Amino acid sequence: MNQYRVWLPVMMVCLVLACTNGCTKRPKAARGAGGSDTDRIDVIESDMYGADYLPGRPDEYGHDVVDGQSPFEPVYFGYDSSQVAESERFKLDQVADYLRQNQNVGMILEGHTDERGSREYNVALGERRALAIRAYLIGAGIDGNRIQTRSYGEENPVAFGHDDASWSLNRRGEFVLFY
């Protein structure tokens, strides 16, 4: 019984230390008061593609990423929608043309959402958006093995306002090219 009196407090301290050091969430970019716009932009730019997307380094699939910036415009989606709008299809046609001309290049499609909705819902919606873009490109004759998808949900906004104009910019699909 005496051994429990000694070890129980030690175990409690270890548990508390483990949770305070290892259970923290990755901080989101600052929203609202508490930082300048420049600070928020630096956070997003440094975290936009993560460590796997640094130019000159392979992504988690072993591909060399062409560049951190895509030459293609984002594809925007309607509220709570994963359907590619008719007005956005010309952007995907440009991407398909590029991929046809550059057979050695693959693509990661990133799905993004606005801040409304739960994290789980937004990750699922971002994935549906990326898959909708992928399906369009496959329908345009691009080999599906060259196209991967990733969802960030609401985690990487490009606009930080809490209004329709900002939300519409965050509901998007983006393109990352790799060799």
N, C-alpha and C positions, 0 to 999 in steps of 0.2 A: 504494500500500500504506500509506503514511503517513496518508492521509486516513481509512482505516478504523480506525487506532489512536486517532484523535481522536474520531471519531463513534460508535464502538461503545460506549465507556463512557457517552457522553451519551445514547444511545438506551436503554441499560440503565437508567439512572437515570430517564428519562422513563417507561419501561414500569413500573418499580416504583412510581413516584408515581401513575401512572394507576390501577394495580390497587389500591393502598391507599386511594385516594380514591373511586374509582368502582365498585369490585367488592364493597363491603360489603353484607351482607344487612340488611334491615330487622329491628331487634331485636324479639324476641318479648317479651311481657309477662313480668315476672320470675316464676319459679316456685321455690318453696322458699325457702331461706335467702338472705339478702342484701338484703332489703327488707321493709318493713312491708306489711300487708294493704292499708292505705290507698294506698300507692304503687302497688300492683298494680292496684287498682280504678281509680285515676286514669288509668293507662296504657290500660286496656281501654276506659274510657268515652271517652277522647279519640280512640281509634283505632277504636272499634267500627264507625262508619259511614264513616270516612275524610273527606277534604276535600270529596268530591262530595256528601256528605249533610248538610252544614250547613244548618239551616233558613234560608230566604230566598235560597238559591243553587240554581241548576239542577244536576241530576246530569249525567253524561256524555252523556245522551240529550237534554238541553235541557229537561227537566221540572223544575218547581219542586217540591221535596220538601216535603210537608205538615209533617212533624215528625220529629225524630230518634228519638222514641219511638213505638212502635206501640201502638195501642189493643187489639191482639189478643194472646192468649196464644200462646207458641211451640207448635209441634206437635212432639212427641217421637217418636223412632224407636227401634226395637230395635237391638241390636248387629249391625253389618254388614248392616243392612237399609235399604231405601229404600221399603218398603211402608208406606202409611199404615194404622196400626192402627185397628180398629173403635172403640176407646175415644177416639181423637183426632179422629174425623170430625165431632163436634159443633162443634169449634173451626172447622173449615173451612166448615161450614154457616153459622156466624156471619159469617165473612169474606165468603162468597158473598152473603148477605143484604145486608151493608153495600155491597158493590160494585154490586148491583142497584139499590139506593136512591141511589147516588152515581155516576151515569154519567160524571161528569167526572174521577173519580179512577182512577188506575192503580196498579199494585203491582209491587214488586220482591220476589221470593221469594229469601231467602238460605238456602242449605244449609250446615249445620255438622256437624262430626264430633267424636269424642273424639280423644285424642292417639295412640291406638294405630294402627299402620299407617304406611306411607310417606306422604310429603307428596303425591306424585302420586296414590296410591290414595285418600287422603282428599279431595282436591279433586274427583276423579271421583265418589266416593260422595256428597259434598255436592251436586254437580250433579244426580245421580240423585234425591236427596231433594227438591230444589227442583222438578225436573221432575215428580215424583210429585204434589206439591201442586198444581202448575199443571194437570196432567191432571185432577185431582179438581175443581178450580174450573171448568175448561172443561166438564167433564161436568155441572156444576151450572148451566150456562147462561151463564157469564161469557165474554165475547169474549177469545180468546187474545191479541189484539193489545194488550190492556190489561195483560198480565202478562209480566214479564221475570224472568229467573232469574240468580242469581249464586251461586257457591260460594266459601266461605272455608275449606273443609276444617277443619283443626284450629286455624287461625290466630286465632280470636276466641273463646276459651273464656269461659264465665260462671262456671265452677267450676274451681279450681286443684288440687284433690286428685288423688291417683293411686289412686283406688278406684272401685268400681262406682257409688256414689252420685254422685260428681262426673262420671264418664263419662256416666251416663244424662242428666244435665242438659245436657251439651255436644252430645249427639246430637239435633239439633233443626233445625227450619225456622222462620225468622222473617219478618216482613212489614214492608216499608217502603212507605208510601203516597206517591204523587206526583200532581200536577195534570197 
